[in-house]
Protein backbone atom coordinates (compact mmCIF):
# COMPACT_ATOMS: atom_id res chain seq x y z
CA UNK A 1 0.00 0.00 0.00
CA UNK A 2 2.88 2.34 0.72
CA UNK A 3 4.32 1.83 -2.75
CA UNK A 4 0.91 2.38 -4.34
CA UNK A 5 0.55 5.62 -2.38
CA UNK A 6 3.96 6.82 -3.52
CA UNK A 7 3.15 6.04 -7.14
CA UNK A 8 -0.19 7.83 -6.81
CA UNK A 9 1.67 10.89 -5.52
CA UNK A 10 3.81 10.77 -8.65
CA UNK A 11 0.68 10.64 -10.81
CA UNK A 12 -0.82 13.66 -9.07
CA UNK A 13 2.42 15.64 -9.13
CA UNK A 14 2.81 14.83 -12.82
CA UNK A 15 -0.23 16.95 -13.54
CA UNK A 16 1.51 20.05 -12.16
CA UNK A 17 5.29 19.65 -12.33
CA UNK A 18 7.99 18.88 -14.86
CA UNK A 19 9.38 15.34 -14.73
CA UNK A 20 12.97 16.22 -13.83
CA UNK A 21 12.01 18.58 -11.02
CA UNK A 22 9.51 16.08 -9.66
CA UNK A 23 12.09 13.29 -9.55
CA UNK A 24 14.76 15.51 -8.01
CA UNK A 25 12.40 16.65 -5.26
CA UNK A 26 10.81 13.32 -4.34
CA UNK A 27 13.49 10.64 -4.73
CA UNK A 28 15.48 11.74 -1.64
CA UNK A 29 12.28 11.38 0.39
CA UNK A 30 10.77 8.23 -1.13
CA UNK A 31 13.85 6.09 -1.84
CA UNK A 32 14.83 5.48 1.82
CA UNK A 33 11.23 4.53 2.57
CA UNK A 34 11.11 2.01 -0.27
CA UNK A 35 14.55 0.51 0.38
CA UNK A 36 13.64 0.09 4.05
CA UNK A 37 10.67 -2.11 3.18
CA UNK A 38 11.13 -5.86 2.83
CA UNK A 39 10.49 -7.01 -0.73
CA UNK A 40 12.69 -10.10 -0.48
CA UNK A 41 15.43 -8.51 -2.59
CA UNK A 42 18.66 -6.70 -1.80
CA UNK A 43 18.30 -2.94 -1.32
CA UNK A 44 20.17 -2.18 -4.54
CA UNK A 45 17.72 -4.26 -6.57
CA UNK A 46 14.78 -2.57 -4.86
CA UNK A 47 16.27 0.84 -5.70
CA UNK A 48 16.61 -0.11 -9.37
CA UNK A 49 13.02 -1.38 -9.57
CA UNK A 50 11.74 1.71 -7.77
CA UNK A 51 13.57 3.90 -10.27
CA UNK A 52 11.97 2.07 -13.17
CA UNK A 53 8.50 2.29 -11.63
CA UNK A 54 8.93 5.96 -10.77
CA UNK A 55 10.02 6.87 -14.30
CA UNK A 56 7.09 5.06 -15.87
CA UNK A 57 4.56 6.67 -13.54
CA UNK A 58 6.13 10.11 -13.96
CA UNK A 59 5.78 9.84 -17.72
CA UNK A 60 2.15 8.75 -17.37
CA UNK A 61 1.61 11.79 -15.16
CA UNK A 62 3.17 13.99 -17.80
CA UNK A 63 0.76 12.58 -20.40
CA UNK A 64 -2.21 13.51 -18.18
CA UNK A 65 -0.86 17.06 -17.95
CA UNK A 66 -0.85 17.36 -21.73
CA UNK A 67 -4.48 16.26 -21.96
CA UNK A 68 -5.75 18.77 -19.40
Steps between C-alpha positions, in 0.01 A plus 500: 500500500788734572644449153159555341464824696841620386419422138166679533686806629714488187187487284350802674824698494539419131196712428674810638878460483770423247639146513859588590404736781250250636758221511767722654264614775341167592768232461699610809180464703349185348808286429598439866140405575488248216844350565409458867203280413546125465436385144720191525774659289823681579464876548687576178255292297206669671649841416534405133141373480372809680683719250340317210153522654543867586609591147207319343247661733657844458465473124137391535446804721656720236259359240203593722635855523501530122137390477373751756 
